[in-house]
Amino acid sequence: MNDLQAQAMIENLEAIKKLLVLQTLDAGHTQDQVATALGIGRSSVSKMFPGGVPKKK
């Protein structure tokens, strides 16, 4: 695997993580709960969505 392929894989994994976080938030869990489950700070969860977490329509 070359550097370009590795970078593409990392970007794909980050996108998957964001989708899973959104799904978890949509299920009613708080950002604090998500952060605890991931072993990161709440601010790291917030930084995943600089424009804010999308709201349900």
Contacts in CASP RR format, 6 or more apart in sequence:
PFRMAT RR
TARGET T0000
AUTHOR 0000-0000-0000
METHOD contacts of the structure
MODEL  1
MNDLQAQAMIENLEAIKKLLVLQTLDAGHTQDQVATALGIGRSSVSKMFP
GGVPKKK
1 9 0 8 1.000
17 48 0 8 1.000
18 48 0 8 1.000
18 49 0 8 1.000
21 34 0 8 1.000
21 38 0 8 1.000
21 45 0 8 1.000
21 48 0 8 1.000
22 53 0 8 1.000
22 54 0 8 1.000
24 33 0 8 1.000
24 34 0 8 1.000
24 37 0 8 1.000
25 31 0 8 1.000
25 34 0 8 1.000
25 53 0 8 1.000
26 56 0 8 1.000
31 42 0 8 1.000
31 45 0 8 1.000
31 46 0 8 1.000
31 53 0 8 1.000
32 42 0 8 1.000
34 45 0 8 1.000
35 41 0 8 1.000
35 42 0 8 1.000
35 44 0 8 1.000
35 45 0 8 1.000
38 44 0 8 1.000
38 45 0 8 1.000
46 52 0 8 1.000
END
